[in-house]
Amino acid sequence: MKTGETRDERRETRGASTTRIPVRASCFVSRLSSLVSLIVLSACSSSDIVERVPIPPGSTVRTAADSLSAHHVIRSTIGFRIIARLTHNRPIFAGIYRIARGTSDAAILTRLRSGDGEQFNITLPIGGTLFDLADAAERTLGIPPESLFAAARDTSLLNQFAVRGPSAEGWLLPETVNFGAFATAPKVIYRFLWERAKHWDTTWDARGKEAHLDRESLLSLASIVEAEAKNPAERPIIAAVYRNRMKIGMALQADPTIQYGYLMRDGERKPRLYNKDYLFDSPWNTYKHTGLPPGPIGNPSREAIEAVLSPAKVTYLYFVAGPDGNSLFANTMAEHLRNIGKVRKIGR
């Protein structure tokens, strides 16, 4: 026995020298401690630095973690993946997410799983065409126009909405719709078709049938009315003019159908029409071909559709637009020619 050492102290010393923590248990404790540290760190308050983090389509939690780490919004990809596993590892959505550095991993996962990414607005104006929509989709989302036109002609997509006609033209609702950063051309067409179907008045089909107009014919005529009505208040009167022409078998003779023919052929309208343009050989030219064109020439508003179904009770067969946007209406060709003279005189 060493000097100053009691028997009990010696016994305690021997016991202590023989107690060892297993290596595996030690590693486990170390890893658990690290994990706890990661979770605690991930719950720290966010900073003022906000990053725009892209999560491409098809991303997994692993690839999302790599993107988040590259933008310095998470501290550990391993810790992020472990937390994802502990919270049921649900799927995440593609998009561009604005995330402040230091946001907790749990909060980031909640956003990725809810699809709470940046939204981009695409507007199809009233009376706008697929060309207008293609321009907006390219400008906002970088979607090539050719891809959008192809999607607009995709019969498998059109059949989902019982679209009759050469394309989705006319069957899209003129509206502003929100999309995620990685929306595709089919997604854009689908959403605008869906919006039209969602807002379709259930009475329109029955009222159209009474007027001998199926849905395609109704949209086609409404698109012409929309294009002609510079003053929206004149929609019912202009609709009456075309309904009156159809009743007597007269050609519709709508200038916007010629312009749409040029748009389809050349990708753009003409600044103005000359006499030779009325002879333009196009199936869309309602001066050369009686009846409605092959399909709508734009995407009409609810008001234009209502105007076709409930036209003004007038007998007019002719009209000419004045420089102020208001039209002069006539029952006879002689009266119409006088109105044209008045308009030209005012325009001088």
C-alpha positions in Angstrom: 0.0 0.0 0.0 1.4 3.4 -1.0 1.9 6.1 1.5 -1.2 8.2 2.0 -3.4 5.7 0.2 -6.3 4.1 2.1 -7.6 0.6 1.4 -10.8 2.0 0.1 -9.0 4.4 -2.2 -6.9 1.6 -3.6 -9.9 -0.5 -4.3 -11.6 2.4 -6.2 -8.4 3.0 -8.2 -8.3 -0.7 -9.3 -11.9 -0.6 -10.2 -11.4 2.5 -12.3 -8.5 1.0 -14.2 -10.5 -2.0 -15.3 -13.6 0.0 -16.7 -13.5 0.6 -20.5 -16.2 2.0 -22.9 -16.5 -0.2 -26.0 -15.1 1.4 -29.2 -18.4 1.0 -31.2 -20.4 2.6 -28.4 -17.9 5.5 -28.3 -18.4 6.0 -32.1 -22.1 5.9 -31.7 -22.1 8.5 -29.0 -19.8 10.7 -31.1 -22.1 10.5 -34.1 -25.2 11.1 -32.1 -23.5 14.1 -30.5 -22.7 15.4 -34.0 -26.2 14.8 -35.2 -27.7 16.6 -32.3 -25.3 19.5 -33.0 -26.4 19.6 -36.6 -30.1 19.6 -35.7 -29.5 22.4 -33.2 -27.5 24.4 -35.7 -30.1 23.9 -38.4 -32.7 25.4 -36.1 -30.7 28.6 -35.8 -32.4 31.9 -36.9 -32.0 32.8 -40.5 -29.8 35.7 -41.8 -30.6 38.6 -44.1 -28.9 36.9 -47.0 -31.4 35.3 -49.3 -30.4 32.8 -52.0 -32.3 31.7 -55.1 -31.8 28.0 -55.1 -32.8 25.9 -58.2 -34.3 22.5 -57.6 -34.5 21.0 -61.1 -37.2 18.5 -62.1 -36.4 14.9 -61.0 -34.3 16.1 -58.0 -34.0 13.7 -55.1 -33.3 14.8 -51.5 -29.6 14.0 -52.1 -29.4 16.3 -55.2 -31.5 18.9 -53.5 -29.1 18.9 -50.6 -26.2 19.4 -52.9 -27.9 22.4 -54.5 -28.8 23.9 -51.1 -25.2 23.3 -49.8 -23.7 25.0 -52.9 -25.8 28.1 -52.2 -24.8 28.0 -48.5 -28.3 27.6 -47.0 -27.6 24.4 -45.2 -24.5 23.4 -43.2 -24.4 19.7 -43.9 -25.9 17.6 -46.8 -25.7 14.5 -44.5 -27.6 16.3 -41.7 -30.2 17.5 -44.2 -30.7 14.0 -45.6 -31.0 12.5 -42.1 -33.6 15.0 -41.1 -35.5 14.2 -44.3 -35.5 10.6 -43.3 -36.7 11.4 -39.8 -39.6 13.3 -41.3 -41.0 10.6 -43.5 -38.8 11.4 -46.5 -41.8 12.7 -48.6 -41.2 13.8 -52.2 -40.0 17.3 -53.1 -41.1 19.6 -55.9 -39.0 21.3 -58.5 -38.7 25.0 -58.6 -36.6 28.0 -57.7 -36.8 28.7 -54.0 -35.8 32.0 -52.2 -34.2 30.8 -49.0 -32.4 32.8 -46.3 -29.1 31.4 -45.1 -29.5 29.8 -41.7 -33.1 28.7 -42.3 -33.7 25.4 -40.4 -33.5 22.2 -42.4 -37.0 21.3 -41.3 -38.4 24.6 -42.6 -36.6 24.2 -45.9 -38.0 20.6 -46.3 -41.5 21.9 -45.6 -41.2 24.4 -48.4 -39.7 21.9 -50.9 -42.4 19.4 -50.1 -45.2 21.9 -50.6 -43.8 23.3 -53.8 -43.5 26.8 -52.3 -41.1 28.1 -55.0 -41.1 31.3 -57.0 -44.1 31.8 -59.2 -44.1 33.3 -62.7 -47.1 35.0 -64.3 -48.1 34.3 -67.9 -50.9 36.4 -69.3 -53.0 35.6 -72.4 -54.8 38.9 -73.2 -58.4 38.9 -74.2 -58.6 38.0 -77.9 -55.0 36.9 -77.8 -53.7 34.1 -79.9 -51.3 31.2 -79.5 -48.6 33.4 -80.9 -49.2 35.9 -78.0 -49.1 33.0 -75.5 -45.9 31.7 -77.1 -44.2 35.1 -76.8 -45.2 35.3 -73.1 -44.0 31.8 -72.3 -40.7 32.3 -74.0 -40.1 35.7 -72.3 -41.1 34.5 -68.8 -40.1 30.8 -68.7 -37.7 30.4 -71.7 -40.0 27.9 -73.4 -39.3 27.8 -77.2 -42.3 28.9 -79.3 -42.1 25.7 -81.4 -42.6 23.6 -78.2 -45.7 25.5 -77.3 -47.2 25.3 -80.8 -46.5 21.5 -80.8 -48.2 21.2 -77.4 -51.2 23.2 -78.7 -51.6 20.6 -81.5 -51.1 17.5 -79.4 -54.2 15.5 -79.8 -53.6 13.5 -76.7 -53.7 16.7 -74.7 -56.6 18.3 -76.7 -58.7 15.1 -76.3 -58.7 15.6 -72.5 -60.8 18.7 -73.0 -62.8 17.5 -76.0 -61.2 20.1 -78.2 -62.5 20.1 -81.7 -60.4 21.9 -84.2 -56.8 22.1 -85.5 -55.3 23.3 -82.2 -56.0 24.7 -78.8 -56.6 28.2 -80.3 -59.9 29.6 -78.9 -60.2 27.0 -76.2 -57.8 28.8 -73.9 -59.1 31.2 -71.3 -57.6 34.8 -71.6 -56.3 35.1 -68.1 -53.1 35.5 -66.0 -51.9 32.1 -64.7 -49.1 31.3 -62.3 -46.4 28.7 -63.1 -43.3 27.3 -61.4 -39.9 28.0 -62.8 -39.6 24.7 -64.7 -43.1 24.6 -66.2 -43.1 22.9 -69.7 -45.1 23.8 -72.8 -47.7 21.0 -72.3 -48.2 22.3 -68.7 -48.8 25.8 -70.0 -51.3 24.7 -72.6 -53.0 22.3 -70.1 -53.4 25.0 -67.5 -55.1 27.5 -69.9 -57.3 24.7 -71.3 -58.2 23.8 -67.7 -59.0 27.4 -66.9 -61.4 27.6 -69.9 -63.1 24.4 -68.9 -63.3 25.5 -65.3 -65.0 28.8 -66.2 -67.2 27.4 -69.0 -70.9 28.3 -68.3 -73.0 25.2 -68.2 -75.8 27.0 -70.0 -73.7 27.9 -73.1 -73.9 24.5 -74.8 -77.7 24.4 -74.6 -78.0 28.1 -75.8 -75.6 27.4 -78.6 -77.6 24.4 -79.7 -80.7 26.6 -80.0 -78.6 28.9 -82.2 -77.2 26.0 -84.3 -73.8 26.6 -82.9 -71.7 23.8 -81.4 -68.9 24.7 -79.0 -66.3 25.0 -81.7 -68.5 27.2 -83.8 -69.4 29.3 -80.8 -65.8 30.0 -80.0 -65.0 30.7 -83.6 -67.7 33.3 -84.0 -66.9 34.8 -80.6 -63.2 35.1 -81.5 -64.2 37.1 -84.6 -66.5 39.4 -82.6 -63.7 39.9 -80.1 -61.3 40.9 -82.8 -63.7 43.3 -84.5 -65.0 45.0 -81.4 -62.6 47.9 -80.7 -65.3 49.2 -78.3 -66.3 46.3 -76.0 -69.8 47.7 -75.7 -70.3 47.0 -79.3 -69.8 43.2 -79.0 -73.6 42.4 -79.0 -74.2 44.6 -82.1 -71.3 43.2 -84.0 -72.3 39.7 -83.0 -75.8 40.4 -84.4 -74.3 41.5 -87.7 -72.5 38.2 -88.2 -75.5 36.2 -87.0 -77.7 38.0 -89.5 -75.2 37.3 -92.3 -75.1 33.6 -91.4 -78.9 33.4 -91.4 -79.0 34.5 -95.1 -75.9 32.6 -96.2 -73.9 35.7 -96.7 -70.1 35.5 -96.4 -68.9 36.7 -93.0 -66.3 39.0 -94.7 -64.3 39.6 -91.5 -61.0 41.4 -91.9 -59.4 39.7 -88.8 -59.8 36.3 -90.5 -57.5 37.5 -93.3 -55.0 38.8 -90.8 -55.1 35.5 -88.9 -54.4 33.7 -92.2 -51.2 35.8 -92.6 -50.3 35.2 -89.0 -50.6 31.5 -89.6 -48.5 31.6 -92.8 -45.9 34.3 -91.9 -45.9 34.4 -88.1 -47.2 38.0 -88.1 -50.1 40.2 -89.2 -49.9 42.9 -91.9 -49.9 46.5 -90.7 -52.9 47.1 -92.9 -55.0 45.4 -95.6 -55.1 46.4 -99.2 -57.6 45.4 -101.9 -55.4 42.5 -103.1 -55.4 41.1 -99.6 -59.1 40.3 -99.8 -58.2 37.8 -102.5 -55.6 36.1 -100.2 -55.8 32.4 -100.8 -56.2 31.1 -97.3 -58.9 28.8 -95.7 -59.1 31.5 -93.0 -60.2 34.2 -95.5 -64.0 34.6 -94.9 -64.2 36.9 -98.0 -63.4 33.9 -100.2 -65.0 31.2 -98.2 -68.5 31.3 -96.8 -69.3 30.2 -93.3 -66.9 30.1 -90.3 -63.2 29.7 -90.6 -61.5 26.3 -89.8 -61.3 27.3 -86.1 -61.2 30.2 -83.8 -58.8 33.1 -84.7 -58.1 34.0 -81.0 -59.2 33.3 -77.5 -62.4 35.2 -76.8 -63.7 36.5 -73.5 -66.8 35.5 -71.6 -68.4 38.7 -72.8 -67.8 37.9 -76.5 -69.3 34.4 -76.0 -72.4 36.0 -74.3 -72.7 38.5 -77.2 -72.9 35.7 -79.7 -75.5 33.8 -77.7 -77.5 37.0 -76.9 -76.9 39.4 -79.8 -78.5 42.8 -80.0 -81.9 42.8 -81.7 -80.9 44.7 -84.8 -81.1 44.0 -88.5 -77.7 45.4 -89.5 -75.6 43.6 -92.1 -72.7 45.9 -92.3 -70.4 48.0 -90.2 -67.2 50.0 -90.4 -64.9 51.1 -87.6 -64.3 54.8 -87.1 -61.0 56.3 -86.1 -62.3 56.7 -82.5 -63.0 53.0 -82.2 -66.7 53.3 -82.5 -68.5 51.7 -85.5 -71.1 52.9 -88.0 -73.7 50.2 -88.7 -75.9 49.9 -91.8 -78.7 47.7 -93.2 -77.9 48.2 -96.9 -74.8 48.3 -99.0 -75.6 51.8 -100.1 -75.8 53.0 -96.5 -72.6 51.1 -95.7 -70.7 52.9 -98.6 -71.9 56.2 -97.2 -70.5 55.3 -93.8 -67.2 54.3 -95.3 -67.0 57.7 -97.0 -67.7 59.4 -93.6 -65.0 57.5 -91.9 -62.5 58.3 -94.7 -63.4 62.0 -94.5 -62.9 62.0 -90.7 -59.5 60.3 -91.1 -58.1 62.9 -93.5 
